[in-house]
């Protein structure tokens, strides 16, 4: 299949999914999954640096979320971010997918404390911080009020704490 053959299929799949959603039809999730799969195929043809390639990557994740295929959405977002770590919209979709997975599986999410693969999108070893959905929302509000995103805020908080600890202050001291 060529990219030229995929484009009309993607357009038709999007129209179908949106129509089914408007009708409240039971096949809506399946239709969005079709969109996600087709957008993923488009992404295989085009690099992340290409505007159409970036759009296809975001579309694949967004459609997986709409299909309630949360694990797929999270996996796609992580894979695509490994190709283009500086795509802010893709990063937001990744965070949305992670929150949705944590919301659907709160007990499992609470037990996740570290992963073997990098989570950090710049190649460093990363961690997953077990937070409740309410804690994530509160941290996101703080980040927005400071003009940053959640990742930047958490990174700053952690590095500030590490700096204090290195200077001999106790972790609980509020100086």
ChimeraX attribute file (.defattr): number of C-alpha atoms within 10 A of each C-alpha:
attribute: neighborCount
match mode: 1-to-1
recipient: residues
	/A:1	6
	/A:2	9
	/A:3	14
	/A:4	9
	/A:5	10
	/A:6	16
	/A:7	14
	/A:8	11
	/A:9	16
	/A:10	21
	/A:11	13
	/A:12	13
	/A:13	20
	/A:14	21
	/A:15	15
	/A:16	18
	/A:17	24
	/A:18	15
	/A:19	14
	/A:20	18
	/A:21	17
	/A:22	10
	/A:23	10
	/A:24	10
	/A:25	11
	/A:26	10
	/A:27	13
	/A:28	20
	/A:29	20
	/A:30	17
	/A:31	23
	/A:32	28
	/A:33	24
	/A:34	22
	/A:35	30
	/A:36	31
	/A:37	18
	/A:38	23
	/A:39	28
	/A:40	20
	/A:41	19
	/A:42	26
	/A:43	23
	/A:44	14
	/A:45	14
	/A:46	16
	/A:47	16
	/A:48	20
	/A:49	11
	/A:50	11
	/A:51	11
	/A:52	15
	/A:53	19
	/A:54	21
	/A:55	16
	/A:56	26
	/A:57	28
	/A:58	26
	/A:59	24
	/A:60	29
	/A:61	31
	/A:62	26
	/A:63	24
	/A:64	26
	/A:65	23
	/A:66	21
	/A:67	22
	/A:68	18
	/A:69	20
	/A:70	22
	/A:71	15
	/A:72	18
	/A:73	28
	/A:74	23
	/A:75	15
	/A:76	23
	/A:77	26
	/A:78	24
	/A:79	14
	/A:80	23
	/A:81	22
	/A:82	16
	/A:83	14
	/A:84	19
	/A:85	17
	/A:86	12
	/A:87	15
	/A:88	12
	/A:89	12
	/A:90	24
	/A:91	21
	/A:92	14
	/A:93	20
	/A:94	24
	/A:95	17
	/A:96	18
	/A:97	27
	/A:98	19
	/A:99	21
	/A:100	20
	/A:101	19
	/A:102	20
	/A:103	14
	/A:104	12
	/A:105	11
	/A:106	16
	/A:107	11
	/A:108	12
	/A:109	20
	/A:110	13
	/A:111	11
	/A:112	14
	/A:113	11
	/A:114	14
	/A:115	12
	/A:116	8
	/A:117	11
	/A:118	16
	/A:119	17
	/A:120	16
	/A:121	16
	/A:122	13
	/A:123	11
	/A:124	10
	/A:125	13
	/A:126	15
	/A:127	15
	/A:128	13
	/A:129	15
	/A:130	17
	/A:131	18
	/A:132	16
	/A:133	15
	/A:134	9
	/A:135	11
	/A:136	15
	/A:137	14
	/A:138	13
	/A:139	18
	/A:140	18
	/A:141	15
	/A:142	15
	/A:143	17
	/A:144	13
	/A:145	10
	/A:146	10
	/A:147	11
	/A:148	13
	/A:149	18
	/A:150	20
	/A:151	15
	/A:152	12
	/A:153	18
	/A:154	15
	/A:155	11
	/A:156	12
	/A:157	12
	/A:158	12
	/A:159	12
	/A:160	12
	/A:161	17
	/A:162	14
	/A:163	12
	/A:164	17
	/A:165	14
	/A:166	11
	/A:167	9
	/A:168	9
	/A:169	14
	/A:170	12
	/A:171	11
	/A:172	9
	/A:173	9
	/A:174	7
	/A:175	6
